[in-house]
Amino acid sequence: MVHDFDELMTALKDKDYEFEKMDGFIKKNFKYTDGKSTDRVIDQLIMGIEPEDNSIR
């Protein structure tokens, strides 16, 4: 875990990260991971289409 930008840059440079923890983090913190976020933003903001709550993960 990093707490600021400098720590993030150091961790990335040193390749100090644990991929096995990513799935749990993603499932906990992100509702949509289907690659269609831009489509949803356009639909809602430009087209006025309300989002469906179909719990895609």
N, C-alpha and C positions, 0 to 999 in steps of 0.2 A: 504494500500500500504506500502511496506517496501522498504528500500533503501540500505540495506546491509545485510550480512549474519547473523549478531547478531540479527537484528530486525526480520529477517525471523524465526530464531530459537525461539525467544521469542513469536512471533505470533503463531507458531505451537504449542509450549508448552502450551500457554494460550488458545488455540483454538479460536484465535481472527481472524476470517476470515468470509467472507460473501459468501456463496455458490450461492446465487441468482445472483451475479455479474459474475459468472464464464462463463455462456453461451455466454454473450456478448463479453467477453474477448477472448474466444476461437474462436468465429466466426470472430472476427476482426483480430486475429493474426495468425491463423493456417489454411492453405489451406486444408490439409488432416487430417481427424480425424477418419479414417476408420479402424485403427489398422494394416495397411499394409505398413507402412513406411519402415520396414526392407526389404520387398520384392522389393520395388521400388529402394532402395539403391543397392541391389544385382543385380537387372536387369540392372541398369544403369552402375554401376562401374565394375562389374564382367562380365556380359553378353553383355554389350555394347548396350543395348536396350534403345533408347531414350524415355523419359517419354511422356505419352499422356497428353494433356491439356484438361481433361474432367471435371474439376472443381468439383471433389468429395468433399463433406463436411459432 
